[in-house]
């Protein structure tokens, strides 16, 4: 989990505030009673720098970053999808610009 106090983690979280609000959603700052949770997480061990898989599962959309830049890119990609009119509650993998990122998401061991 990224350090919420770092500017590198705060920036992608900030990028994701406007579009859900434009769709009538508000930030609960709680982990219960939500329609959809957007989670931001670093995965430094399995992802290459600057990659950003976005995984919508049930009521949780997780943006993973291979580093903080990847987390920012993923947050921007998700915000753009929302800005293009996809409702937050209807985000699917098909709505997200992952086609180019899929080929290089995982590091070789």
PDB file as gemmi writes it, atoms N, CA and C in Angstrom:
CRYST1    1.000    1.000    1.000  90.00  90.00  90.00 P 1                      
ATOM      1  N   UNK A   1       0.848  -1.176   0.000  1.00  0.00           N  
ATOM      2  CA  UNK A   1       0.000   0.000   0.000  1.00  0.00           C  
ATOM      3  C   UNK A   1       0.894   1.241   0.000  1.00  0.00           C  
ATOM      4  N   UNK A   2       0.646   2.190  -0.896  1.00  0.00           N  
ATOM      5  CA  UNK A   2       1.475   3.383  -0.904  1.00  0.00           C  
ATOM      6  C   UNK A   2       1.272   4.214   0.363  1.00  0.00           C  
ATOM      7  N   UNK A   3       2.286   4.964   0.697  1.00  0.00           N  
ATOM      8  CA  UNK A   3       2.233   5.852   1.853  1.00  0.00           C  
ATOM      9  C   UNK A   3       1.311   7.023   1.516  1.00  0.00           C  
ATOM     10  N   UNK A   4       0.164   7.084   2.159  1.00  0.00           N  
ATOM     11  CA  UNK A   4      -0.843   8.102   1.855  1.00  0.00           C  
ATOM     12  C   UNK A   4      -0.356   9.516   2.143  1.00  0.00           C  
ATOM     13  N   UNK A   5       0.698   9.664   2.914  1.00  0.00           N  
ATOM     14  CA  UNK A   5       1.197  10.998   3.227  1.00  0.00           C  
ATOM     15  C   UNK A   5       2.201  11.492   2.189  1.00  0.00           C  
ATOM     16  N   UNK A   6       2.649  10.623   1.283  1.00  0.00           N  
ATOM     17  CA  UNK A   6       3.640  11.048   0.296  1.00  0.00           C  
ATOM     18  C   UNK A   6       2.957  11.778  -0.857  1.00  0.00           C  
ATOM     19  N   UNK A   7       3.608  12.797  -1.413  1.00  0.00           N  
ATOM     20  CA  UNK A   7       3.033  13.512  -2.555  1.00  0.00           C  
ATOM     21  C   UNK A   7       2.805  12.590  -3.746  1.00  0.00           C  
ATOM     22  N   UNK A   8       3.673  11.582  -3.912  1.00  0.00           N  
ATOM     23  CA  UNK A   8       3.542  10.658  -5.031  1.00  0.00           C  
ATOM     24  C   UNK A   8       2.264   9.825  -4.928  1.00  0.00           C  
ATOM     25  N   UNK A   9       1.796   9.539  -3.732  1.00  0.00           N  
ATOM     26  CA  UNK A   9       0.549   8.793  -3.549  1.00  0.00           C  
ATOM     27  C   UNK A   9      -0.654   9.728  -3.524  1.00  0.00           C  
ATOM     28  N   UNK A  10      -0.475  10.927  -3.008  1.00  0.00           N  
ATOM     29  CA  UNK A  10      -1.586  11.879  -2.924  1.00  0.00           C  
ATOM     30  C   UNK A  10      -2.021  12.351  -4.305  1.00  0.00           C  
ATOM     31  N   UNK A  11      -1.076  12.513  -5.227  1.00  0.00           N  
ATOM     32  CA  UNK A  11      -1.409  13.015  -6.554  1.00  0.00           C  
ATOM     33  C   UNK A  11      -2.381  12.105  -7.301  1.00  0.00           C  
ATOM     34  N   UNK A  12      -2.113  10.787  -7.413  1.00  0.00           N  
ATOM     35  CA  UNK A  12      -3.097   9.959  -8.124  1.00  0.00           C  
ATOM     36  C   UNK A  12      -4.449   9.901  -7.415  1.00  0.00           C  
ATOM     37  N   UNK A  13      -4.448   9.943  -6.112  1.00  0.00           N  
ATOM     38  CA  UNK A  13      -5.728   9.959  -5.381  1.00  0.00           C  
ATOM     39  C   UNK A  13      -6.501  11.228  -5.728  1.00  0.00           C  
ATOM     40  N   UNK A  14      -5.794  12.340  -5.814  1.00  0.00           N  
ATOM     41  CA  UNK A  14      -6.425  13.615  -6.181  1.00  0.00           C  
ATOM     42  C   UNK A  14      -6.979  13.563  -7.606  1.00  0.00           C  
ATOM     43  N   UNK A  15      -6.255  12.923  -8.535  1.00  0.00           N  
ATOM     44  CA  UNK A  15      -6.706  12.819  -9.918  1.00  0.00           C  
ATOM     45  C   UNK A  15      -8.030  12.064 -10.019  1.00  0.00           C  
ATOM     46  N   UNK A  16      -8.294  11.187  -9.065  1.00  0.00           N  
ATOM     47  CA  UNK A  16      -9.511  10.379  -9.113  1.00  0.00           C  
ATOM     48  C   UNK A  16     -10.685  10.993  -8.358  1.00  0.00           C  
ATOM     49  N   UNK A  17     -10.532  12.160  -7.796  1.00  0.00           N  
ATOM     50  CA  UNK A  17     -11.636  12.762  -7.043  1.00  0.00           C  
ATOM     51  C   UNK A  17     -12.681  13.418  -7.931  1.00  0.00           C  
ATOM     52  N   UNK A  18     -12.272  14.078  -8.996  1.00  0.00           N  
ATOM     53  CA  UNK A  18     -13.192  14.901  -9.771  1.00  0.00           C  
ATOM     54  C   UNK A  18     -14.218  14.100 -10.567  1.00  0.00           C  
ATOM     55  N   UNK A  19     -13.779  13.072 -11.287  1.00  0.00           N  
ATOM     56  CA  UNK A  19     -14.703  12.358 -12.173  1.00  0.00           C  
ATOM     57  C   UNK A  19     -15.805  11.615 -11.414  1.00  0.00           C  
ATOM     58  N   UNK A  20     -15.498  10.864 -10.357  1.00  0.00           N  
ATOM     59  CA  UNK A  20     -16.614  10.247  -9.609  1.00  0.00           C  
ATOM     60  C   UNK A  20     -17.570  11.302  -9.039  1.00  0.00           C  
ATOM     61  N   UNK A  21     -17.030  12.434  -8.587  1.00  0.00           N  
ATOM     62  CA  UNK A  21     -17.882  13.500  -8.050  1.00  0.00           C  
ATOM     63  C   UNK A  21     -18.798  14.047  -9.141  1.00  0.00           C  
ATOM     64  N   UNK A  22     -18.288  14.150 -10.356  1.00  0.00           N  
ATOM     65  CA  UNK A  22     -19.104  14.634 -11.477  1.00  0.00           C  
ATOM     66  C   UNK A  22     -20.243  13.670 -11.782  1.00  0.00           C  
ATOM     67  N   UNK A  23     -20.078  12.397 -11.410  1.00  0.00           N  
ATOM     68  CA  UNK A  23     -21.125  11.394 -11.630  1.00  0.00           C  
ATOM     69  C   UNK A  23     -22.047  11.254 -10.411  1.00  0.00           C  
ATOM     70  N   UNK A  24     -21.863  12.128  -9.411  1.00  0.00           N  
ATOM     71  CA  UNK A  24     -22.738  12.109  -8.242  1.00  0.00           C  
ATOM     72  C   UNK A  24     -22.246  11.270  -7.085  1.00  0.00           C  
ATOM     73  N   UNK A  25     -21.027  10.745  -7.173  1.00  0.00           N  
ATOM     74  CA  UNK A  25     -20.455   9.968  -6.076  1.00  0.00           C  
ATOM     75  C   UNK A  25     -19.692  10.904  -5.140  1.00  0.00           C  
ATOM     76  N   UNK A  26     -19.592  10.533  -3.900  1.00  0.00           N  
ATOM     77  CA  UNK A  26     -18.783  11.310  -2.971  1.00  0.00           C  
ATOM     78  C   UNK A  26     -17.884  10.362  -2.180  1.00  0.00           C  
ATOM     79  N   UNK A  27     -16.793  10.917  -1.692  1.00  0.00           N  
ATOM     80  CA  UNK A  27     -15.790  10.137  -0.967  1.00  0.00           C  
ATOM     81  C   UNK A  27     -16.257   9.942   0.469  1.00  0.00           C  
ATOM     82  N   UNK A  28     -16.396   8.677   0.880  1.00  0.00           N  
ATOM     83  CA  UNK A  28     -16.873   8.369   2.226  1.00  0.00           C  
ATOM     84  C   UNK A  28     -15.764   8.379   3.271  1.00  0.00           C  
ATOM     85  N   UNK A  29     -14.518   8.191   2.840  1.00  0.00           N  
ATOM     86  CA  UNK A  29     -13.379   8.076   3.764  1.00  0.00           C  
ATOM     87  C   UNK A  29     -13.582   6.919   4.742  1.00  0.00           C  
ATOM     88  N   UNK A  30     -14.399   5.953   4.372  1.00  0.00           N  
ATOM     89  CA  UNK A  30     -14.674   4.791   5.219  1.00  0.00           C  
ATOM     90  C   UNK A  30     -14.641   3.542   4.350  1.00  0.00           C  
ATOM     91  N   UNK A  31     -14.534   2.389   4.970  1.00  0.00           N  
ATOM     92  CA  UNK A  31     -14.499   1.134   4.234  1.00  0.00           C  
ATOM     93  C   UNK A  31     -15.801   0.351   4.338  1.00  0.00           C  
ATOM     94  N   UNK A  32     -16.905   1.041   4.561  1.00  0.00           N  
ATOM     95  CA  UNK A  32     -18.203   0.354   4.605  1.00  0.00           C  
ATOM     96  C   UNK A  32     -19.266   1.277   4.047  1.00  0.00           C  
ATOM     97  N   UNK A  33     -20.311   0.685   3.506  1.00  0.00           N  
ATOM     98  CA  UNK A  33     -21.422   1.458   2.965  1.00  0.00           C  
ATOM     99  C   UNK A  33     -21.141   2.093   1.620  1.00  0.00           C  
ATOM    100  N   UNK A  34     -20.154   1.626   0.903  1.00  0.00           N  
ATOM    101  CA  UNK A  34     -19.801   2.228  -0.386  1.00  0.00           C  
ATOM    102  C   UNK A  34     -20.441   1.461  -1.537  1.00  0.00           C  
ATOM    103  N   UNK A  35     -20.619   2.155  -2.656  1.00  0.00           N  
ATOM    104  CA  UNK A  35     -21.074   1.512  -3.892  1.00  0.00           C  
ATOM    105  C   UNK A  35     -19.878   0.912  -4.630  1.00  0.00           C  
ATOM    106  N   UNK A  36     -18.810   1.686  -4.712  1.00  0.00           N  
ATOM    107  CA  UNK A  36     -17.578   1.260  -5.378  1.00  0.00           C  
ATOM    108  C   UNK A  36     -16.400   1.824  -4.605  1.00  0.00           C  
ATOM    109  N   UNK A  37     -15.383   0.995  -4.396  1.00  0.00           N  
ATOM    110  CA  UNK A  37     -14.147   1.455  -3.762  1.00  0.00           C  
ATOM    111  C   UNK A  37     -13.056   1.489  -4.822  1.00  0.00           C  
ATOM    112  N   UNK A  38     -12.327   2.593  -4.886  1.00  0.00           N  
ATOM    113  CA  UNK A  38     -11.153   2.678  -5.741  1.00  0.00           C  
ATOM    114  C   UNK A  38      -9.943   2.546  -4.834  1.00  0.00           C  
ATOM    115  N   UNK A  39      -9.145   1.533  -5.110  1.00  0.00           N  
ATOM    116  CA  UNK A  39      -7.966   1.249  -4.301  1.00  0.00           C  
ATOM    117  C   UNK A  39      -6.715   1.521  -5.128  1.00  0.00           C  
ATOM    118  N   UNK A  40      -5.735   2.182  -4.532  1.00  0.00           N  
ATOM    119  CA  UNK A  40      -4.444   2.443  -5.177  1.00  0.00           C  
ATOM    120  C   UNK A  40      -3.382   1.650  -4.439  1.00  0.00           C  
ATOM    121  N   UNK A  41      -2.577   0.890  -5.182  1.00  0.00           N  
ATOM    122  CA  UNK A  41      -1.581   0.041  -4.538  1.00  0.00           C  
ATOM    123  C   UNK A  41      -0.324  -0.070  -5.396  1.00  0.00           C  
ATOM    124  N   UNK A  42       0.814  -0.116  -4.744  1.00  0.00           N  
ATOM    125  CA  UNK A  42       2.081  -0.381  -5.422  1.00  0.00           C  
ATOM    126  C   UNK A  42       2.352  -1.872  -5.412  1.00  0.00           C  
ATOM    127  N   UNK A  43       2.932  -2.367  -6.498  1.00  0.00           N  
ATOM    128  CA  UNK A  43       3.375  -3.756  -6.556  1.00  0.00           C  
ATOM    129  C   UNK A  43       4.771  -3.747  -7.175  1.00  0.00           C  
ATOM    130  N   UNK A  44       5.732  -3.352  -6.370  1.00  0.00           N  
ATOM    131  CA  UNK A  44       7.107  -3.172  -6.833  1.00  0.00           C  
ATOM    132  C   UNK A  44       7.780  -4.487  -7.194  1.00  0.00           C  
ATOM    133  N   UNK A  45       7.347  -5.580  -6.584  1.00  0.00           N  
ATOM    134  CA  UNK A  45       7.980  -6.875  -6.818  1.00  0.00           C  
ATOM    135  C   UNK A  45       7.562  -7.536  -8.124  1.00  0.00           C  
ATOM    136  N   UNK A  46       6.335  -7.317  -8.556  1.00  0.00           N  
ATOM    137  CA  UNK A  46       5.817  -8.061  -9.715  1.00  0.00           C  
ATOM    138  C   UNK A  46       5.648  -7.221 -10.969  1.00  0.00           C  
ATOM    139  N   UNK A  47       5.646  -5.896 -10.832  1.00  0.00           N  
ATOM    140  CA  UNK A  47       5.389  -5.039 -11.984  1.00  0.00           C  
ATOM    141  C   UNK A  47       6.620  -4.242 -12.371  1.00  0.00           C  
ATOM    142  N   UNK A  48       6.720  -3.967 -13.651  1.00  0.00           N  
ATOM    143  CA  UNK A  48       7.802  -3.112 -14.139  1.00  0.00           C  
ATOM    144  C   UNK A  48       7.465  -1.659 -13.826  1.00  0.00           C  
ATOM    145  N   UNK A  49       8.482  -0.804 -13.731  1.00  0.00           N  
ATOM    146  CA  UNK A  49       8.227   0.619 -13.521  1.00  0.00           C  
ATOM    147  C   UNK A  49       7.310   1.178 -14.619  1.00  0.00           C  
ATOM    148  N   UNK A  50       6.462   2.085 -14.223  1.00  0.00           N  
ATOM    149  CA  UNK A  50       5.533   2.820 -15.077  1.00  0.00           C  
ATOM    150  C   UNK A  50       4.355   1.999 -15.597  1.00  0.00           C  
ATOM    151  N   UNK A  51       4.238   0.718 -15.223  1.00  0.00           N  
ATOM    152  CA  UNK A  51       3.077  -0.056 -15.645  1.00  0.00           C  
ATOM    153  C   UNK A  51       1.943   0.141 -14.647  1.00  0.00           C  
ATOM    154  N   UNK A  52       0.716  -0.113 -15.108  1.00  0.00           N  
ATOM    155  CA  UNK A  52      -0.438   0.179 -14.261  1.00  0.00           C  
ATOM    156  C   UNK A  52      -1.635  -0.709 -14.586  1.00  0.00           C  
ATOM    157  N   UNK A  53      -1.623  -1.957 -14.239  1.00  0.00           N  
ATOM    158  CA  UNK A  53      -2.847  -2.721 -14.439  1.00  0.00           C  
ATOM    159  C   UNK A  53      -3.967  -2.171 -13.559  1.00  0.00           C  
ATOM    160  N   UNK A  54      -5.152  -2.142 -14.132  1.00  0.00           N  
ATOM    161  CA  UNK A  54      -6.343  -1.688 -13.411  1.00  0.00           C  
ATOM    162  C   UNK A  54      -7.291  -2.874 -13.359  1.00  0.00           C  
ATOM    163  N   UNK A  55      -7.682  -3.263 -12.162  1.00  0.00           N  
ATOM    164  CA  UNK A  55      -8.456  -4.481 -11.981  1.00  0.00           C  
ATOM    165  C   UNK A  55      -9.801  -4.181 -11.334  1.00  0.00           C  
ATOM    166  N   UNK A  56     -10.880  -4.170 -12.139  1.00  0.00           N  
ATOM    167  CA  UNK A  56     -12.210  -4.036 -11.537  1.00  0.00           C  
ATOM    168  C   UNK A  56     -12.731  -5.412 -11.128  1.00  0.00           C  
ATOM    169  N   UNK A  57     -13.051  -5.562  -9.845  1.00  0.00           N  
ATOM    170  CA  UNK A  57     -13.599  -6.815  -9.328  1.00  0.00           C  
ATOM    171  C   UNK A  57     -14.741  -6.485  -8.384  1.00  0.00           C  
ATOM    172  N   UNK A  58     -15.931  -6.868  -8.774  1.00  0.00           N  
ATOM    173  CA  UNK A  58     -17.113  -6.639  -7.964  1.00  0.00           C  
ATOM    174  C   UNK A  58     -17.229  -5.153  -7.638  1.00  0.00           C  
ATOM    175  N   UNK A  59     -17.148  -4.788  -6.377  1.00  0.00           N  
ATOM    176  CA  UNK A  59     -17.314  -3.394  -5.960  1.00  0.00           C  
ATOM    177  C   UNK A  59     -15.982  -2.683  -5.702  1.00  0.00           C  
ATOM    178  N   UNK A  60     -14.875  -3.288  -6.137  1.00  0.00           N  
ATOM    179  CA  UNK A  60     -13.557  -2.691  -5.906  1.00  0.00           C  
ATOM    180  C   UNK A  60     -12.816  -2.565  -7.234  1.00  0.00           C  
ATOM    181  N   UNK A  61     -12.333  -1.366  -7.518  1.00  0.00           N  
ATOM    182  CA  UNK A  61     -11.483  -1.131  -8.675  1.00  0.00           C  
ATOM    183  C   UNK A  61     -10.098  -0.831  -8.121  1.00  0.00           C  
ATOM    184  N   UNK A  62      -9.125  -1.685  -8.442  1.00  0.00           N  
ATOM    185  CA  UNK A  62      -7.774  -1.485  -7.933  1.00  0.00           C  
ATOM    186  C   UNK A  62      -6.861  -1.028  -9.051  1.00  0.00           C  
ATOM    187  N   UNK A  63      -6.164   0.067  -8.797  1.00  0.00           N  
ATOM    188  CA  UNK A  63      -5.128   0.555  -9.699  1.00  0.00           C  
ATOM    189  C   UNK A  63      -3.800   0.160  -9.067  1.00  0.00           C  
ATOM    190  N   UNK A  64      -3.063  -0.713  -9.748  1.00  0.00           N  
ATOM    191  CA  UNK A  64      -1.743  -1.124  -9.277  1.00  0.00           C  
ATOM    192  C   UNK A  64      -0.691  -0.356 -10.056  1.00  0.00           C  
ATOM    193  N   UNK A  65       0.337   0.075  -9.373  1.00  0.00           N  
ATOM    194  CA  UNK A  65       1.449   0.726 -10.049  1.00  0.00           C  
ATOM    195  C   UNK A  65       2.735  -0.033  -9.829  1.00  0.00           C  
ATOM    196  N   UNK A  66       3.529  -0.160 -10.896  1.00  0.00           N  
ATOM    197  CA  UNK A  66       4.849  -0.761 -10.768  1.00  0.00           C  
ATOM    198  C   UNK A  66       5.798   0.162 -10.025  1.00  0.00           C  
ATOM    199  N   UNK A  67       5.451   1.428  -9.971  1.00  0.00           N  
ATOM    200  CA  UNK A  67       6.126   2.451  -9.185  1.00  0.00           C  
ATOM    201  C   UNK A  67       5.133   3.610  -9.063  1.00  0.00           C  
ATOM    202  N   UNK A  68       5.546   4.727  -8.474  1.00  0.00           N  
ATOM    203  CA  UNK A  68       4.605   5.832  -8.310  1.00  0.00           C  
ATOM    204  C   UNK A  68       4.170   6.420  -9.646  1.00  0.00           C  
ATOM    205  N   UNK A  69       5.061   6.434 -10.640  1.00  0.00           N  
ATOM    206  CA  UNK A  69       4.660   6.925 -11.965  1.00  0.00           C  
ATOM    207  C   UNK A  69       3.554   6.032 -12.533  1.00  0.00           C  
ATOM    208  N   UNK A  70       3.704   4.720 -12.412  1.00  0.00           N  
ATOM    209  CA  UNK A  70       2.667   3.807 -12.888  1.00  0.00           C  
ATOM    210  C   UNK A  70       1.349   4.040 -12.172  1.00  0.00           C  
ATOM    211  N   UNK A  71       1.419   4.307 -10.880  1.00  0.00           N  
ATOM    212  CA  UNK A  71       0.208   4.587 -10.111  1.00  0.00           C  
ATOM    213  C   UNK A  71      -0.476   5.854 -10.627  1.00  0.00           C  
ATOM    214  N   UNK A  72       0.320   6.867 -10.925  1.00  0.00           N  
ATOM    215  CA  UNK A  72      -0.217   8.114 -11.479  1.00  0.00           C  
ATOM    216  C   UNK A  72      -0.828   7.863 -12.857  1.00  0.00           C  
ATOM    217  N   UNK A  73      -0.114   7.154 -13.729  1.00  0.00           N  
ATOM    218  CA  UNK A  73      -0.634   6.866 -15.070  1.00  0.00           C  
ATOM    219  C   UNK A  73      -1.945   6.073 -14.990  1.00  0.00           C  
ATOM    220  N   UNK A  74      -2.001   5.103 -14.088  1.00  0.00           N  
ATOM    221  CA  UNK A  74      -3.215   4.314 -13.934  1.00  0.00           C  
ATOM    222  C   UNK A  74      -4.385   5.143 -13.439  1.00  0.00           C  
ATOM    223  N   UNK A  75      -4.120   6.030 -12.489  1.00  0.00           N  
ATOM    224  CA  UNK A  75      -5.175   6.908 -11.969  1.00  0.00           C  
ATOM    225  C   UNK A  75      -5.690   7.828 -13.067  1.00  0.00           C  
ATOM    226  N   UNK A  76      -4.776   8.348 -13.878  1.00  0.00           N  
ATOM    227  CA  UNK A  76      -5.183   9.215 -14.990  1.00  0.00           C  
ATOM    228  C   UNK A  76      -5.998   8.426 -16.012  1.00  0.00           C  
ATOM    229  N   UNK A  77      -5.577   7.197 -16.315  1.00  0.00           N  
ATOM    230  CA  UNK A  77      -6.317   6.367 -17.274  1.00  0.00           C  
ATOM    231  C   UNK A  77      -7.728   6.075 -16.776  1.00  0.00           C  
ATOM    232  N   UNK A  78      -7.858   5.746 -15.499  1.00  0.00           N  
ATOM    233  CA  UNK A  78      -9.177   5.480 -14.932  1.00  0.00           C  
ATOM    234  C   UNK A  78     -10.027   6.752 -14.943  1.00  0.00           C  
ATOM    235  N   UNK A  79      -9.432   7.891 -14.569  1.00  0.00           N  
ATOM    236  CA  UNK A  79     -10.156   9.165 -14.577  1.00  0.00           C  
ATOM    237  C   UNK A  79     -10.625   9.508 -15.987  1.00  0.00           C  
ATOM    238  N   UNK A  80      -9.788   9.230 -16.997  1.00  0.00           N  
ATOM    239  CA  UNK A  80     -10.183   9.500 -18.389  1.00  0.00           C  
ATOM    240  C   UNK A  80     -11.359   8.621 -18.808  1.00  0.00           C  
ATOM    241  N   UNK A  81     -11.345   7.357 -18.405  1.00  0.00           N  
ATOM    242  CA  UNK A  81     -12.463   6.472 -18.729  1.00  0.00           C  
ATOM    243  C   UNK A  81     -13.755   6.992 -18.111  1.00  0.00           C  
ATOM    244  N   UNK A  82     -13.656   7.443 -16.875  1.00  0.00           N  
ATOM    245  CA  UNK A  82     -14.832   8.014 -16.208  1.00  0.00           C  
ATOM    246  C   UNK A  82     -15.257   9.307 -16.896  1.00  0.00           C  
ATOM    247  N   UNK A  83     -14.275  10.117 -17.272  1.00  0.00           N  
ATOM    248  CA  UNK A  83     -14.561  11.382 -17.952  1.00  0.00           C  
ATOM    249  C   UNK A  83     -15.194  11.187 -19.322  1.00  0.00           C  
ATOM    250  N   UNK A  84     -14.944  10.041 -19.936  1.00  0.00           N  
ATOM    251  CA  UNK A  84     -15.544   9.726 -21.228  1.00  0.00           C  
ATOM    252  C   UNK A  84     -16.961   9.198 -21.094  1.00  0.00           C  
ATOM    253  N   UNK A  85     -17.473   9.154 -19.859  1.00  0.00           N  
ATOM    254  CA  UNK A  85     -18.870   8.811 -19.653  1.00  0.00           C  
ATOM    255  C   UNK A  85     -19.152   7.436 -19.094  1.00  0.00           C  
ATOM    256  N   UNK A  86     -18.126   6.617 -18.870  1.00  0.00           N  
ATOM    257  CA  UNK A  86     -18.375   5.301 -18.285  1.00  0.00           C  
ATOM    258  C   UNK A  86     -18.716   5.479 -16.812  1.00  0.00           C  
ATOM    259  N   UNK A  87     -19.893   5.039 -16.381  1.00  0.00           N  
ATOM    260  CA  UNK A  87     -20.248   5.176 -14.965  1.00  0.00           C  
ATOM    261  C   UNK A  87     -19.291   4.384 -14.071  1.00  0.00           C  
ATOM    262  N   UNK A  88     -18.982   4.937 -12.932  1.00  0.00           N  
ATOM    263  CA  UNK A  88     -18.071   4.302 -11.978  1.00  0.00           C  
ATOM    264  C   UNK A  88     -18.525   2.886 -11.636  1.00  0.00           C  
ATOM    265  N   UNK A  89     -19.816   2.700 -11.482  1.00  0.00           N  
ATOM    266  CA  UNK A  89     -20.345   1.385 -11.102  1.00  0.00           C  
ATOM    267  C   UNK A  89     -20.345   0.384 -12.253  1.00  0.00           C  
ATOM    268  N   UNK A  90     -19.999   0.857 -13.476  1.00  0.00           N  
ATOM    269  CA  UNK A  90     -20.010  -0.026 -14.637  1.00  0.00           C  
ATOM    270  C   UNK A  90     -18.641  -0.193 -15.293  1.00  0.00           C  
ATOM    271  N   UNK A  91     -17.586   0.242 -14.638  1.00  0.00           N  
ATOM    272  CA  UNK A  91     -16.234   0.092 -15.194  1.00  0.00           C  
ATOM    273  C   UNK A  91     -15.928  -1.394 -15.350  1.00  0.00           C  
ATOM    274  N   UNK A  92     -15.478  -1.762 -16.521  1.00  0.00           N  
ATOM    275  CA  UNK A  92     -15.022  -3.132 -16.766  1.00  0.00           C  
ATOM    276  C   UNK A  92     -13.640  -3.058 -17.380  1.00  0.00           C  
ATOM    277  N   UNK A  93     -12.979  -4.178 -17.492  1.00  0.00           N  
ATOM    278  CA  UNK A  93     -11.648  -4.222 -18.073  1.00  0.00           C  
ATOM    279  C   UNK A  93     -11.667  -3.695 -19.507  1.00  0.00           C  
ATOM    280  N   UNK A  94     -12.774  -3.881 -20.218  1.00  0.00           N  
ATOM    281  CA  UNK A  94     -12.882  -3.426 -21.603  1.00  0.00           C  
ATOM    282  C   UNK A  94     -12.904  -1.902 -21.713  1.00  0.00           C  
ATOM    283  N   UNK A  95     -13.275  -1.207 -20.644  1.00  0.00           N  
ATOM    284  CA  UNK A  95     -13.346   0.250 -20.660  1.00  0.00           C  
ATOM    285  C   UNK A  95     -11.982   0.904 -20.458  1.00  0.00           C  
ATOM    286  N   UNK A  96     -10.992   0.114 -20.109  1.00  0.00           N  
ATOM    287  CA  UNK A  96      -9.716   0.676 -19.688  1.00  0.00           C  
ATOM    288  C   UNK A  96      -8.644   0.490 -20.753  1.00  0.00           C  
ATOM    289  N   UNK A  97      -7.731   1.454 -20.858  1.00  0.00           N  
ATOM    290  CA  UNK A  97      -6.695   1.399 -21.887  1.00  0.00           C  
ATOM    291  C   UNK A  97      -5.534   0.506 -21.477  1.00  0.00           C  
ATOM    292  N   UNK A  98      -5.786  -0.797 -21.388  1.00  0.00           N  
ATOM    293  CA  UNK A  98      -4.758  -1.717 -20.918  1.00  0.00           C  
ATOM    294  C   UNK A  98      -4.074  -2.495 -22.036  1.00  0.00           C  
ATOM    295  N   UNK A  99      -4.605  -2.424 -23.234  1.00  0.00           N  
ATOM    296  CA  UNK A  99      -4.119  -3.244 -24.323  1.00  0.00           C  
ATOM    297  C   UNK A  99      -2.591  -3.174 -24.458  1.00  0.00           C  
ATOM    298  N   UNK A 100      -2.015  -1.986 -24.399  1.00  0.00           N  
ATOM    299  CA  UNK A 100      -0.575  -1.838 -24.571  1.00  0.00           C  
ATOM    300  C   UNK A 100       0.215  -2.221 -23.330  1.00  0.00           C  
ATOM    301  N   UNK A 101      -0.420  -2.180 -22.156  1.00  0.00           N  
ATOM    302  CA  UNK A 101       0.298  -2.479 -20.917  1.00  0.00           C  
ATOM    303  C   UNK A 101       0.346  -3.971 -20.613  1.00  0.00           C  
ATOM    304  N   UNK A 102      -0.593  -4.735 -21.133  1.00  0.00           N  
ATOM    305  CA  UNK A 102      -0.700  -6.154 -20.788  1.00  0.00           C  
ATOM    306  C   UNK A 102       0.588  -6.909 -21.092  1.00  0.00           C  
ATOM    307  N   UNK A 103       1.238  -6.614 -22.189  1.00  0.00           N  
ATOM    308  CA  UNK A 103       2.408  -7.374 -22.626  1.00  0.00           C  
ATOM    309  C   UNK A 103       3.606  -7.260 -21.681  1.00  0.00           C  
ATOM    310  N   UNK A 104       3.657  -6.225 -20.878  1.00  0.00           N  
ATOM    311  CA  UNK A 104       4.834  -6.038 -20.021  1.00  0.00           C  
ATOM    312  C   UNK A 104       4.482  -5.716 -18.582  1.00  0.00           C  
ATOM    313  N   UNK A 105       3.469  -6.349 -18.067  1.00  0.00           N  
ATOM    314  CA  UNK A 105       3.072  -6.081 -16.698  1.00  0.00           C  
ATOM    315  C   UNK A 105       3.967  -6.751 -15.667  1.00  0.00           C  
ATOM    316  N   UNK A 106       4.397  -7.971 -15.934  1.00  0.00           N  
ATOM    317  CA  UNK A 106       5.116  -8.732 -14.920  1.00  0.00           C  
ATOM    318  C   UNK A 106       6.595  -8.849 -15.251  1.00  0.00           C  
ATOM    319  N   UNK A 107       7.413  -8.770 -14.237  1.00  0.00           N  
ATOM    320  CA  UNK A 107       8.847  -8.959 -14.392  1.00  0.00           C  
ATOM    321  C   UNK A 107       9.162 -10.431 -14.534  1.00  0.00           C  
ATOM    322  N   UNK A 108      10.197 -10.731 -15.279  1.00  0.00           N  
ATOM    323  CA  UNK A 108      10.675 -12.112 -15.334  1.00  0.00           C  
ATOM    324  C   UNK A 108      11.541 -12.367 -14.125  1.00  0.00           C  
ATOM    325  N   UNK A 109      11.476 -13.584 -13.612  1.00  0.00           N  
ATOM    326  CA  UNK A 109      12.289 -13.931 -12.443  1.00  0.00           C  
ATOM    327  C   UNK A 109      13.473 -14.723 -12.858  1.00  0.00           C  
TER     328      UNK A 109                                                      
END                                                                             
